Amino acid sequence: MKAKDLDKKFDVGENITQFLDLSKARRPGQEQKRVNVDFPIWMIHRLDKEAKRLGVPRQSIIKIWLAERLEKVA
């Protein structure tokens, strides 16, 4: 299928996912890289307490708080 035909289908609201290879889909700027960070025990306990209160994993709390801080200073 030509790109202009795919564009037309998309523009009229047709579902075009059957024409896409989603196994190779990427979200630019959203790739992940693993990093190791050492926290004091008291901080881990407080992070775990807040994560439990919100019903989310510790990692989610850390990501959200870091993202909020980075947005604030940007």
N, CA, C, O and CB atoms as a CASP TS submission, in Angstrom:
PFRMAT TS
TARGET T0000
AUTHOR 0000-0000-0000
METHOD Language model
MODEL 1
PARENT N/A
ATOM      1  N   MET     1       0.855  -1.177   0.000  1.00  0.00           N
ATOM      2  CA  MET     1       0.000   0.000   0.000  1.00  0.00           C
ATOM      3  C   MET     1       0.894   1.231   0.000  1.00  0.00           C
ATOM      4  O   MET     1       1.909   1.284   0.695  1.00  0.00           O
ATOM      5  CB  MET     1      -0.969   0.003   1.226  1.00  0.00           C
ATOM      6  N   LYS     2       0.502   2.204  -0.783  1.00  0.00           N
ATOM      7  CA  LYS     2       1.258   3.449  -0.852  1.00  0.00           C
ATOM      8  C   LYS     2       0.930   4.326   0.352  1.00  0.00           C
ATOM      9  O   LYS     2      -0.151   4.229   0.934  1.00  0.00           O
ATOM     10  CB  LYS     2       0.956   4.199  -2.165  1.00  0.00           C
ATOM     11  N   ALA     3       1.869   5.171   0.710  1.00  0.00           N
ATOM     12  CA  ALA     3       1.713   6.043   1.871  1.00  0.00           C
ATOM     13  C   ALA     3       0.490   6.942   1.741  1.00  0.00           C
ATOM     14  O   ALA     3      -0.216   7.170   2.723  1.00  0.00           O
ATOM     15  CB  ALA     3       2.960   6.891   2.061  1.00  0.00           C
ATOM     16  N   LYS     4       0.230   7.458   0.529  1.00  0.00           N
ATOM     17  CA  LYS     4      -0.922   8.354   0.365  1.00  0.00           C
ATOM     18  C   LYS     4      -2.236   7.616   0.595  1.00  0.00           C
ATOM     19  O   LYS     4      -3.196   8.198   1.101  1.00  0.00           O
ATOM     20  CB  LYS     4      -0.916   8.984  -1.035  1.00  0.00           C
ATOM     21  N   ASP     5      -2.286   6.315   0.220  1.00  0.00           N
ATOM     22  CA  ASP     5      -3.491   5.519   0.461  1.00  0.00           C
ATOM     23  C   ASP     5      -3.684   5.262   1.957  1.00  0.00           C
ATOM     24  O   ASP     5      -4.803   5.308   2.468  1.00  0.00           O
ATOM     25  CB  ASP     5      -3.413   4.182  -0.300  1.00  0.00           C
ATOM     26  N   LEU     6      -2.574   4.990   2.648  1.00  0.00           N
ATOM     27  CA  LEU     6      -2.631   4.792   4.093  1.00  0.00           C
ATOM     28  C   LEU     6      -3.073   6.080   4.776  1.00  0.00           C
ATOM     29  O   LEU     6      -3.894   6.049   5.693  1.00  0.00           O
ATOM     30  CB  LEU     6      -1.261   4.331   4.639  1.00  0.00           C
ATOM     31  N   ASP     7      -2.533   7.206   4.334  1.00  0.00           N
ATOM     32  CA  ASP     7      -2.918   8.510   4.887  1.00  0.00           C
ATOM     33  C   ASP     7      -4.411   8.771   4.713  1.00  0.00           C
ATOM     34  O   ASP     7      -5.068   9.273   5.626  1.00  0.00           O
ATOM     35  CB  ASP     7      -2.113   9.630   4.218  1.00  0.00           C
ATOM     36  N   LYS     8      -4.942   8.434   3.551  1.00  0.00           N
ATOM     37  CA  LYS     8      -6.374   8.640   3.297  1.00  0.00           C
ATOM     38  C   LYS     8      -7.219   7.817   4.263  1.00  0.00           C
ATOM     39  O   LYS     8      -8.190   8.312   4.835  1.00  0.00           O
ATOM     40  CB  LYS     8      -6.724   8.271   1.842  1.00  0.00           C
ATOM     41  N   LYS     9      -6.836   6.552   4.434  1.00  0.00           N
ATOM     42  CA  LYS     9      -7.579   5.682   5.359  1.00  0.00           C
ATOM     43  C   LYS     9      -7.545   6.265   6.771  1.00  0.00           C
ATOM     44  O   LYS     9      -8.565   6.308   7.459  1.00  0.00           O
ATOM     45  CB  LYS     9      -6.988   4.244   5.356  1.00  0.00           C
ATOM     46  N   PHE    10      -6.368   6.708   7.192  1.00  0.00           N
ATOM     47  CA  PHE    10      -6.230   7.291   8.523  1.00  0.00           C
ATOM     48  C   PHE    10      -7.069   8.565   8.656  1.00  0.00           C
ATOM     49  O   PHE    10      -7.758   8.760   9.657  1.00  0.00           O
ATOM     50  CB  PHE    10      -4.754   7.596   8.820  1.00  0.00           C
ATOM     51  N   ASP    11      -7.004   9.412   7.656  1.00  0.00           N
ATOM     52  CA  ASP    11      -7.716  10.692   7.695  1.00  0.00           C
ATOM     53  C   ASP    11      -9.229  10.536   7.797  1.00  0.00           C
ATOM     54  O   ASP    11      -9.901  11.385   8.383  1.00  0.00           O
ATOM     55  CB  ASP    11      -7.382  11.494   6.469  1.00  0.00           C
ATOM     56  N   VAL    12      -9.771   9.454   7.230  1.00  0.00           N
ATOM     57  CA  VAL    12     -11.220   9.250   7.311  1.00  0.00           C
ATOM     58  C   VAL    12     -11.611   8.420   8.525  1.00  0.00           C
ATOM     59  O   VAL    12     -12.781   8.087   8.712  1.00  0.00           O
ATOM     60  CB  VAL    12     -11.726   8.576   6.047  1.00  0.00           C
ATOM     61  N   GLY    13     -10.616   8.089   9.351  1.00  0.00           N
ATOM     62  CA  GLY    13     -10.913   7.412  10.609  1.00  0.00           C
ATOM     63  C   GLY    13     -10.909   5.899  10.549  1.00  0.00           C
ATOM     64  O   GLY    13     -11.368   5.243  11.484  1.00  0.00           O
ATOM     65  N   GLU    14     -10.401   5.337   9.474  1.00  0.00           N
ATOM     66  CA  GLU    14     -10.333   3.873   9.385  1.00  0.00           C
ATOM     67  C   GLU    14      -9.235   3.338  10.302  1.00  0.00           C
ATOM     68  O   GLU    14      -8.255   4.029  10.577  1.00  0.00           O
ATOM     69  CB  GLU    14     -10.077   3.424   7.923  1.00  0.00           C
ATOM     70  N   ASN    15      -9.406   2.117  10.767  1.00  0.00           N
ATOM     71  CA  ASN    15      -8.405   1.455  11.586  1.00  0.00           C
ATOM     72  C   ASN    15      -7.289   0.966  10.670  1.00  0.00           C
ATOM     73  O   ASN    15      -7.518   0.112   9.814  1.00  0.00           O
ATOM     74  CB  ASN    15      -9.026   0.276  12.402  1.00  0.00           C
ATOM     75  N   ILE    16      -6.083   1.504  10.845  1.00  0.00           N
ATOM     76  CA  ILE    16      -4.968   1.146   9.964  1.00  0.00           C
ATOM     77  C   ILE    16      -3.954   0.221  10.638  1.00  0.00           C
ATOM     78  O   ILE    16      -2.900  -0.060  10.068  1.00  0.00           O
ATOM     79  CB  ILE    16      -4.266   2.402   9.488  1.00  0.00           C
ATOM     80  N   THR    17      -4.262  -0.251  11.840  1.00  0.00           N
ATOM     81  CA  THR    17      -3.285  -1.052  12.566  1.00  0.00           C
ATOM     82  C   THR    17      -2.916  -2.344  11.842  1.00  0.00           C
ATOM     83  O   THR    17      -1.815  -2.859  12.036  1.00  0.00           O
ATOM     84  CB  THR    17      -3.813  -1.377  13.932  1.00  0.00           C
ATOM     85  N   GLN    18      -3.800  -2.869  11.026  1.00  0.00           N
ATOM     86  CA  GLN    18      -3.484  -4.094  10.293  1.00  0.00           C
ATOM     87  C   GLN    18      -2.353  -3.883   9.289  1.00  0.00           C
ATOM     88  O   GLN    18      -1.733  -4.848   8.842  1.00  0.00           O
ATOM     89  CB  GLN    18      -4.722  -4.604   9.573  1.00  0.00           C
ATOM     90  N   PHE    19      -2.082  -2.626   8.934  1.00  0.00           N
ATOM     91  CA  PHE    19      -1.045  -2.310   7.962  1.00  0.00           C
ATOM     92  C   PHE    19       0.284  -1.934   8.628  1.00  0.00           C
ATOM     93  O   PHE    19       1.262  -1.644   7.939  1.00  0.00           O
ATOM     94  CB  PHE    19      -1.511  -1.177   7.068  1.00  0.00           C
ATOM     95  N   LEU    20       0.321  -1.940   9.950  1.00  0.00           N
ATOM     96  CA  LEU    20       1.511  -1.527  10.684  1.00  0.00           C
ATOM     97  C   LEU    20       2.199  -2.722  11.323  1.00  0.00           C
ATOM     98  O   LEU    20       1.544  -3.681  11.731  1.00  0.00           O
ATOM     99  CB  LEU    20       1.150  -0.498  11.749  1.00  0.00           C
ATOM    100  N   ASP    21       3.516  -2.661  11.409  1.00  0.00           N
ATOM    101  CA  ASP    21       4.293  -3.668  12.128  1.00  0.00           C
ATOM    102  C   ASP    21       4.565  -3.106  13.518  1.00  0.00           C
ATOM    103  O   ASP    21       5.568  -2.425  13.731  1.00  0.00           O
ATOM    104  CB  ASP    21       5.638  -4.028  11.370  1.00  0.00           C
ATOM    105  N   LEU    22       3.672  -3.392  14.462  1.00  0.00           N
ATOM    106  CA  LEU    22       3.763  -2.816  15.796  1.00  0.00           C
ATOM    107  C   LEU    22       4.909  -3.393  16.612  1.00  0.00           C
ATOM    108  O   LEU    22       5.270  -2.831  17.646  1.00  0.00           O
ATOM    109  CB  LEU    22       2.472  -3.024  16.528  1.00  0.00           C
ATOM    110  N   SER    23       5.486  -4.503  16.168  1.00  0.00           N
ATOM    111  CA  SER    23       6.622  -5.069  16.898  1.00  0.00           C
ATOM    112  C   SER    23       7.851  -4.172  16.807  1.00  0.00           C
ATOM    113  O   SER    23       8.779  -4.292  17.608  1.00  0.00           O
ATOM    114  CB  SER    23       6.955  -6.460  16.363  1.00  0.00           C
ATOM    115  N   LYS    24       7.851  -3.286  15.842  1.00  0.00           N
ATOM    116  CA  LYS    24       8.985  -2.370  15.664  1.00  0.00           C
ATOM    117  C   LYS    24       8.630  -0.942  16.053  1.00  0.00           C
ATOM    118  O   LYS    24       9.414  -0.021  15.825  1.00  0.00           O
ATOM    119  CB  LYS    24       9.465  -2.402  14.220  1.00  0.00           C
ATOM    120  N   ALA    25       7.465  -0.756  16.631  1.00  0.00           N
ATOM    121  CA  ALA    25       7.032   0.587  17.006  1.00  0.00           C
ATOM    122  C   ALA    25       7.872   1.108  18.173  1.00  0.00           C
ATOM    123  O   ALA    25       8.205   0.355  19.089  1.00  0.00           O
ATOM    124  CB  ALA    25       5.532   0.589  17.378  1.00  0.00           C
ATOM    125  N   ARG    26       8.207   2.375  18.138  1.00  0.00           N
ATOM    126  CA  ARG    26       8.989   3.018  19.186  1.00  0.00           C
ATOM    127  C   ARG    26       8.353   4.358  19.521  1.00  0.00           C
ATOM    128  O   ARG    26       7.699   4.980  18.684  1.00  0.00           O
ATOM    129  CB  ARG    26      10.470   3.200  18.750  1.00  0.00           C
ATOM    130  N   ARG    27       8.556   4.785  20.749  1.00  0.00           N
ATOM    131  CA  ARG    27       8.079   6.099  21.176  1.00  0.00           C
ATOM    132  C   ARG    27       9.302   6.983  21.366  1.00  0.00           C
ATOM    133  O   ARG    27       9.968   6.895  22.397  1.00  0.00           O
ATOM    134  CB  ARG    27       7.221   6.011  22.497  1.00  0.00           C
ATOM    135  N   PRO    28       9.608   7.827  20.397  1.00  0.00           N
ATOM    136  CA  PRO    28      10.813   8.669  20.494  1.00  0.00           C
ATOM    137  C   PRO    28      10.837   9.461  21.800  1.00  0.00           C
ATOM    138  O   PRO    28       9.837  10.048  22.213  1.00  0.00           O
ATOM    139  CB  PRO    28      10.889   9.633  19.299  1.00  0.00           C
ATOM    140  N   GLY    29      11.988   9.461  22.423  1.00  0.00           N
ATOM    141  CA  GLY    29      12.134  10.177  23.677  1.00  0.00           C
ATOM    142  C   GLY    29      11.618   9.418  24.881  1.00  0.00           C
ATOM    143  O   GLY    29      11.736   9.904  26.006  1.00  0.00           O
ATOM    144  N   GLN    30      11.049   8.237  24.678  1.00  0.00           N
ATOM    145  CA  GLN    30      10.493   7.448  25.774  1.00  0.00           C
ATOM    146  C   GLN    30      11.253   6.138  25.992  1.00  0.00           C
ATOM    147  O   GLN    30      10.842   5.303  26.798  1.00  0.00           O
ATOM    148  CB  GLN    30       9.030   7.153  25.505  1.00  0.00           C
ATOM    149  N   GLU    31      12.376   5.961  25.259  1.00  0.00           N
ATOM    150  CA  GLU    31      13.165   4.757  25.463  1.00  0.00           C
ATOM    151  C   GLU    31      13.643   4.728  26.911  1.00  0.00           C
ATOM    152  O   GLU    31      13.803   5.773  27.543  1.00  0.00           O
ATOM    153  CB  GLU    31      14.368   4.698  24.475  1.00  0.00           C
ATOM    154  N   GLN    32      13.863   3.551  27.419  1.00  0.00           N
ATOM    155  CA  GLN    32      14.280   3.437  28.809  1.00  0.00           C
ATOM    156  C   GLN    32      15.705   2.944  28.911  1.00  0.00           C
ATOM    157  O   GLN    32      16.178   2.172  28.077  1.00  0.00           O
ATOM    158  CB  GLN    32      13.354   2.509  29.569  1.00  0.00           C
ATOM    159  N   LYS    33      16.377   3.402  29.943  1.00  0.00           N
ATOM    160  CA  LYS    33      17.725   2.961  30.250  1.00  0.00           C
ATOM    161  C   LYS    33      17.782   2.687  31.741  1.00  0.00           C
ATOM    162  O   LYS    33      17.368   3.519  32.548  1.00  0.00           O
ATOM    163  CB  LYS    33      18.795   4.020  29.818  1.00  0.00           C
ATOM    164  N   ARG    34      18.281   1.548  32.098  1.00  0.00           N
ATOM    165  CA  ARG    34      18.367   1.151  33.501  1.00  0.00           C
ATOM    166  C   ARG    34      19.522   1.882  34.173  1.00  0.00           C
ATOM    167  O   ARG    34      20.628   1.953  33.637  1.00  0.00           O
ATOM    168  CB  ARG    34      18.544  -0.381  33.631  1.00  0.00           C
ATOM    169  N   VAL    35      19.246   2.421  35.353  1.00  0.00           N
ATOM    170  CA  VAL    35      20.275   3.049  36.174  1.00  0.00           C
ATOM    171  C   VAL    35      20.164   2.511  37.599  1.00  0.00           C
ATOM    172  O   VAL    35      19.090   2.093  38.030  1.00  0.00           O
ATOM    173  CB  VAL    35      20.141   4.603  36.153  1.00  0.00           C
ATOM    174  N   ASN    36      21.252   2.525  38.307  1.00  0.00           N
ATOM    175  CA  ASN    36      21.250   2.098  39.702  1.00  0.00           C
ATOM    176  C   ASN    36      21.446   3.319  40.584  1.00  0.00           C
ATOM    177  O   ASN    36      22.336   4.135  40.342  1.00  0.00           O
ATOM    178  CB  ASN    36      22.356   1.035  39.969  1.00  0.00           C
ATOM    179  N   VAL    37      20.629   3.438  41.587  1.00  0.00           N
ATOM    180  CA  VAL    37      20.711   4.545  42.535  1.00  0.00           C
ATOM    181  C   VAL    37      20.671   3.958  43.935  1.00  0.00           C
ATOM    182  O   VAL    37      19.819   3.126  44.246  1.00  0.00           O
ATOM    183  CB  VAL    37      19.552   5.580  42.320  1.00  0.00           C
ATOM    184  N   ASP    38      21.589   4.392  44.766  1.00  0.00           N
ATOM    185  CA  ASP    38      21.612   3.941  46.159  1.00  0.00           C
ATOM    186  C   ASP    38      20.884   4.965  47.026  1.00  0.00           C
ATOM    187  O   ASP    38      21.176   6.160  46.977  1.00  0.00           O
ATOM    188  CB  ASP    38      23.077   3.733  46.659  1.00  0.00           C
ATOM    189  N   PHE    39      19.928   4.473  47.823  1.00  0.00           N
ATOM    190  CA  PHE    39      19.167   5.322  48.729  1.00  0.00           C
ATOM    191  C   PHE    39      19.445   4.895  50.164  1.00  0.00           C
ATOM    192  O   PHE    39      19.690   3.717  50.425  1.00  0.00           O
ATOM    193  CB  PHE    39      17.649   5.250  48.415  1.00  0.00           C
ATOM    194  N   PRO    40      19.409   5.839  51.093  1.00  0.00           N
ATOM    195  CA  PRO    40      19.500   5.448  52.499  1.00  0.00           C
ATOM    196  C   PRO    40      18.247   4.653  52.898  1.00  0.00           C
ATOM    197  O   PRO    40      17.173   4.835  52.326  1.00  0.00           O
ATOM    198  CB  PRO    40      19.669   6.704  53.410  1.00  0.00           C
ATOM    199  N   ILE    41      18.410   3.779  53.879  1.00  0.00           N
ATOM    200  CA  ILE    41      17.313   2.909  54.316  1.00  0.00           C
ATOM    201  C   ILE    41      16.080   3.712  54.720  1.00  0.00           C
ATOM    202  O   ILE    41      14.963   3.329  54.373  1.00  0.00           O
ATOM    203  CB  ILE    41      17.766   2.037  55.484  1.00  0.00           C
ATOM    204  N   TRP    42      16.256   4.818  55.444  1.00  0.00           N
ATOM    205  CA  TRP    42      15.102   5.606  55.876  1.00  0.00           C
ATOM    206  C   TRP    42      14.293   6.090  54.686  1.00  0.00           C
ATOM    207  O   TRP    42      13.066   6.161  54.750  1.00  0.00           O
ATOM    208  CB  TRP    42      15.552   6.796  56.719  1.00  0.00           C
ATOM    209  N   MET    43      14.992   6.428  53.578  1.00  0.00           N
ATOM    210  CA  MET    43      14.301   6.927  52.386  1.00  0.00           C
ATOM    211  C   MET    43      13.514   5.794  51.720  1.00  0.00           C
ATOM    212  O   MET    43      12.396   6.008  51.249  1.00  0.00           O
ATOM    213  CB  MET    43      15.315   7.543  51.383  1.00  0.00           C
ATOM    214  N   ILE    44      14.084   4.615  51.682  1.00  0.00           N
ATOM    215  CA  ILE    44      13.389   3.460  51.094  1.00  0.00           C
ATOM    216  C   ILE    44      12.133   3.139  51.897  1.00  0.00           C
ATOM    217  O   ILE    44      11.087   2.840  51.321  1.00  0.00           O
ATOM    218  CB  ILE    44      14.325   2.223  51.042  1.00  0.00           C
ATOM    219  N   HIS    45      12.230   3.199  53.217  1.00  0.00           N
ATOM    220  CA  HIS    45      11.051   2.935  54.058  1.00  0.00           C
ATOM    221  C   HIS    45       9.945   3.948  53.772  1.00  0.00           C
ATOM    222  O   HIS    45       8.774   3.582  53.677  1.00  0.00           O
ATOM    223  CB  HIS    45      11.432   2.975  55.557  1.00  0.00           C
ATOM    224  N   ARG    46      10.313   5.203  53.635  1.00  0.00           N
ATOM    225  CA  ARG    46       9.297   6.227  53.366  1.00  0.00           C
ATOM    226  C   ARG    46       8.724   6.097  51.958  1.00  0.00           C
ATOM    227  O   ARG    46       7.530   6.311  51.747  1.00  0.00           O
ATOM    228  CB  ARG    46       9.890   7.621  53.555  1.00  0.00           C
ATOM    229  N   LEU    47       9.574   5.749  51.001  1.00  0.00           N
ATOM    230  CA  LEU    47       9.088   5.509  49.640  1.00  0.00           C
ATOM    231  C   LEU    47       8.111   4.333  49.619  1.00  0.00           C
ATOM    232  O   LEU    47       7.059   4.399  48.983  1.00  0.00           O
ATOM    233  CB  LEU    47      10.269   5.240  48.683  1.00  0.00           C
ATOM    234  N   ASP    48       8.470   3.263  50.318  1.00  0.00           N
ATOM    235  CA  ASP    48       7.598   2.089  50.371  1.00  0.00           C
ATOM    236  C   ASP    48       6.267   2.405  51.046  1.00  0.00           C
ATOM    237  O   ASP    48       5.218   1.923  50.619  1.00  0.00           O
ATOM    238  CB  ASP    48       8.293   0.950  51.106  1.00  0.00           C
ATOM    239  N   LYS    49       6.316   3.205  52.087  1.00  0.00           N
ATOM    240  CA  LYS    49       5.082   3.576  52.784  1.00  0.00           C
ATOM    241  C   LYS    49       4.158   4.370  51.858  1.00  0.00           C
ATOM    242  O   LYS    49       2.954   4.122  51.810  1.00  0.00           O
ATOM    243  CB  LYS    49       5.403   4.398  54.051  1.00  0.00           C
ATOM    244  N   GLU    50       4.726   5.315  51.135  1.00  0.00           N
ATOM    245  CA  GLU    50       3.915   6.120  50.208  1.00  0.00           C
ATOM    246  C   GLU    50       3.416   5.272  49.043  1.00  0.00           C
ATOM    247  O   GLU    50       2.271   5.419  48.614  1.00  0.00           O
ATOM    248  CB  GLU    50       4.729   7.318  49.676  1.00  0.00           C
ATOM    249  N   ALA    51       4.258   4.392  48.532  1.00  0.00           N
ATOM    250  CA  ALA    51       3.848   3.517  47.433  1.00  0.00           C
ATOM    251  C   ALA    51       2.697   2.614  47.864  1.00  0.00           C
ATOM    252  O   ALA    51       1.745   2.405  47.111  1.00  0.00           O
ATOM    253  CB  ALA    51       5.037   2.666  46.947  1.00  0.00           C
ATOM    254  N   LYS    52       2.788   2.085  49.070  1.00  0.00           N
ATOM    255  CA  LYS    52       1.716   1.229  49.576  1.00  0.00           C
ATOM    256  C   LYS    52       0.420   2.019  49.734  1.00  0.00           C
ATOM    257  O   LYS    52      -0.660   1.529  49.403  1.00  0.00           O
ATOM    258  CB  LYS    52       2.119   0.600  50.918  1.00  0.00           C
ATOM    259  N   ARG    53       0.537   3.241  50.242  1.00  0.00           N
ATOM    260  CA  ARG    53      -0.638   4.085  50.423  1.00  0.00           C
ATOM    261  C   ARG    53      -1.345   4.337  49.086  1.00  0.00           C
ATOM    262  O   ARG    53      -2.574   4.345  49.011  1.00  0.00           O
ATOM    263  CB  ARG    53      -0.241   5.417  51.073  1.00  0.00           C
ATOM    264  N   LEU    54      -0.554   4.540  48.047  1.00  0.00           N
ATOM    265  CA  LEU    54      -1.114   4.825  46.724  1.00  0.00           C
ATOM    266  C   LEU    54      -1.412   3.559  45.919  1.00  0.00           C
ATOM    267  O   LEU    54      -2.083   3.619  44.888  1.00  0.00           O
ATOM    268  CB  LEU    54      -0.160   5.705  45.945  1.00  0.00           C
ATOM    269  N   GLY    55      -0.916   2.420  46.387  1.00  0.00           N
ATOM    270  CA  GLY    55      -1.158   1.160  45.681  1.00  0.00           C
ATOM    271  C   GLY    55      -0.359   1.019  44.398  1.00  0.00           C
ATOM    272  O   GLY    55      -0.829   0.441  43.418  1.00  0.00           O
ATOM    273  N   VAL    56       0.855   1.555  44.414  1.00  0.00           N
ATOM    274  CA  VAL    56       1.723   1.464  43.239  1.00  0.00           C
ATOM    275  C   VAL    56       3.099   0.973  43.674  1.00  0.00           C
ATOM    276  O   VAL    56       3.424   1.023  44.860  1.00  0.00           O
ATOM    277  CB  VAL    56       1.831   2.840  42.512  1.00  0.00           C
ATOM    278  N   PRO    57       3.916   0.496  42.727  1.00  0.00           N
ATOM    279  CA  PRO    57       5.270   0.058  43.084  1.00  0.00           C
ATOM    280  C   PRO    57       6.172   1.241  43.442  1.00  0.00           C
ATOM    281  O   PRO    57       5.930   2.373  43.025  1.00  0.00           O
ATOM    282  CB  PRO    57       5.889  -0.736  41.929  1.00  0.00           C
ATOM    283  N   ARG    58       7.195   0.961  44.207  1.00  0.00           N
ATOM    284  CA  ARG    58       8.161   1.984  44.609  1.00  0.00           C
ATOM    285  C   ARG    58       8.730   2.706  43.383  1.00  0.00           C
ATOM    286  O   ARG    58       8.873   3.929  43.387  1.00  0.00           O
ATOM    287  CB  ARG    58       9.302   1.352  45.434  1.00  0.00           C
ATOM    288  N   GLN    59       9.047   1.953  42.354  1.00  0.00           N
ATOM    289  CA  GLN    59       9.641   2.529  41.152  1.00  0.00           C
ATOM    290  C   GLN    59       8.730   3.596  40.539  1.00  0.00           C
ATOM    291  O   GLN    59       9.213   4.603  40.021  1.00  0.00           O
ATOM    292  CB  GLN    59       9.930   1.430  40.126  1.00  0.00           C
ATOM    293  N   SER    60       7.439   3.380  40.597  1.00  0.00           N
ATOM    294  CA  SER    60       6.498   4.357  40.039  1.00  0.00           C
ATOM    295  C   SER    60       6.560   5.676  40.799  1.00  0.00           C
ATOM    296  O   SER    60       6.547   6.749  40.196  1.00  0.00           O
ATOM    297  CB  SER    60       5.069   3.803  40.070  1.00  0.00           C
ATOM    298  N   ILE    61       6.627   5.592  42.118  1.00  0.00           N
ATOM    299  CA  ILE    61       6.728   6.807  42.937  1.00  0.00           C
ATOM    300  C   ILE    61       7.983   7.580  42.568  1.00  0.00           C
ATOM    301  O   ILE    61       7.939   8.795  42.376  1.00  0.00           O
ATOM    302  CB  ILE    61       6.736   6.459  44.447  1.00  0.00           C
ATOM    303  N   ILE    62       9.094   6.879  42.471  1.00  0.00           N
ATOM    304  CA  ILE    62      10.362   7.533  42.145  1.00  0.00           C
ATOM    305  C   ILE    62      10.284   8.206  40.784  1.00  0.00           C
ATOM    306  O   ILE    62      10.694   9.358  40.640  1.00  0.00           O
ATOM    307  CB  ILE    62      11.516   6.520  42.170  1.00  0.00           C
ATOM    308  N   LYS    63       9.765   7.505  39.785  1.00  0.00           N
ATOM    309  CA  LYS    63       9.657   8.076  38.441  1.00  0.00           C
ATOM    310  C   LYS    63       8.759   9.308  38.420  1.00  0.00           C
ATOM    311  O   LYS    63       9.110  10.329  37.829  1.00  0.00           O
ATOM    312  CB  LYS    63       9.122   7.031  37.467  1.00  0.00           C
ATOM    313  N   ILE    64       7.606   9.210  39.063  1.00  0.00           N
ATOM    314  CA  ILE    64       6.656  10.326  39.063  1.00  0.00           C
ATOM    315  C   ILE    64       7.260  11.543  39.747  1.00  0.00           C
ATOM    316  O   ILE    64       7.188  12.655  39.223  1.00  0.00           O
ATOM    317  CB  ILE    64       5.344   9.924  39.761  1.00  0.00           C
ATOM    318  N   TRP    65       7.857  11.334  40.918  1.00  0.00           N
ATOM    319  CA  TRP    65       8.414  12.469  41.656  1.00  0.00           C
ATOM    320  C   TRP    65       9.585  13.095  40.914  1.00  0.00           C
ATOM    321  O   TRP    65       9.722  14.318  40.903  1.00  0.00           O
ATOM    322  CB  TRP    65       8.858  12.029  43.047  1.00  0.00           C
ATOM    323  N   LEU    66      10.430  12.280  40.293  1.00  0.00           N
ATOM    324  CA  LEU    66      11.537  12.841  39.533  1.00  0.00           C
ATOM    325  C   LEU    66      11.031  13.618  38.325  1.00  0.00           C
ATOM    326  O   LEU    66      11.536  14.700  38.025  1.00  0.00           O
ATOM    327  CB  LEU    66      12.490  11.734  39.088  1.00  0.00           C
ATOM    328  N   ALA    67      10.034  13.072  37.631  1.00  0.00           N
ATOM    329  CA  ALA    67       9.470  13.755  36.472  1.00  0.00           C
ATOM    330  C   ALA    67       8.853  15.097  36.875  1.00  0.00           C
ATOM    331  O   ALA    67       9.031  16.101  36.185  1.00  0.00           O
ATOM    332  CB  ALA    67       8.417  12.869  35.791  1.00  0.00           C
ATOM    333  N   GLU    68       8.126  15.106  38.002  1.00  0.00           N
ATOM    334  CA  GLU    68       7.522  16.353  38.469  1.00  0.00           C
ATOM    335  C   GLU    68       8.598  17.395  38.781  1.00  0.00           C
ATOM    336  O   GLU    68       8.464  18.565  38.422  1.00  0.00           O
ATOM    337  CB  GLU    68       6.655  16.095  39.713  1.00  0.00           C
ATOM    338  N   ARG    69       9.642  16.966  39.439  1.00  0.00           N
ATOM    339  CA  ARG    69      10.731  17.887  39.800  1.00  0.00           C
ATOM    340  C   ARG    69      11.435  18.422  38.562  1.00  0.00           C
ATOM    341  O   ARG    69      11.733  19.614  38.482  1.00  0.00           O
ATOM    342  CB  ARG    69      11.746  17.186  40.711  1.00  0.00           C
ATOM    343  N   LEU    70      11.701  17.549  37.597  1.00  0.00           N
ATOM    344  CA  LEU    70      12.371  17.963  36.381  1.00  0.00           C
ATOM    345  C   LEU    70      11.515  18.939  35.581  1.00  0.00           C
ATOM    346  O   LEU    70      12.039  19.883  34.991  1.00  0.00           O
ATOM    347  CB  LEU    70      12.716  16.752  35.535  1.00  0.00           C
ATOM    348  N   GLU    71      10.207  18.717  35.559  1.00  0.00           N
ATOM    349  CA  GLU    71       9.307  19.648  34.870  1.00  0.00           C
ATOM    350  C   GLU    71       9.313  21.002  35.569  1.00  0.00           C
ATOM    351  O   GLU    71       9.276  22.047  34.920  1.00  0.00           O
ATOM    352  CB  GLU    71       7.869  19.080  34.814  1.00  0.00           C
ATOM    353  N   LYS    72       9.361  20.972  36.880  1.00  0.00           N
ATOM    354  CA  LYS    72       9.337  22.203  37.677  1.00  0.00           C
ATOM    355  C   LYS    72      10.570  23.063  37.416  1.00  0.00           C
ATOM    356  O   LYS    72      10.464  24.284  37.300  1.00  0.00           O
ATOM    357  CB  LYS    72       9.242  21.867  39.167  1.00  0.00           C
ATOM    358  N   VAL    73      11.734  22.433  37.326  1.00  0.00           N
ATOM    359  CA  VAL    73      12.970  23.205  37.134  1.00  0.00           C
ATOM    360  C   VAL    73      13.266  23.514  35.676  1.00  0.00           C
ATOM    361  O   VAL    73      14.181  24.282  35.381  1.00  0.00           O
ATOM    362  CB  VAL    73      14.133  22.459  37.723  1.00  0.00           C
ATOM    363  N   ALA    74      12.508  22.930  34.766  1.00  0.00           N
ATOM    364  CA  ALA    74      12.748  23.162  33.325  1.00  0.00           C
ATOM    365  C   ALA    74      12.335  24.565  32.906  1.00  0.00           C
ATOM    366  O   ALA    74      12.468  24.924  31.736  1.00  0.00           O
ATOM    367  CB  ALA    74      11.988  22.130  32.482  1.00  0.00           C
TER
END
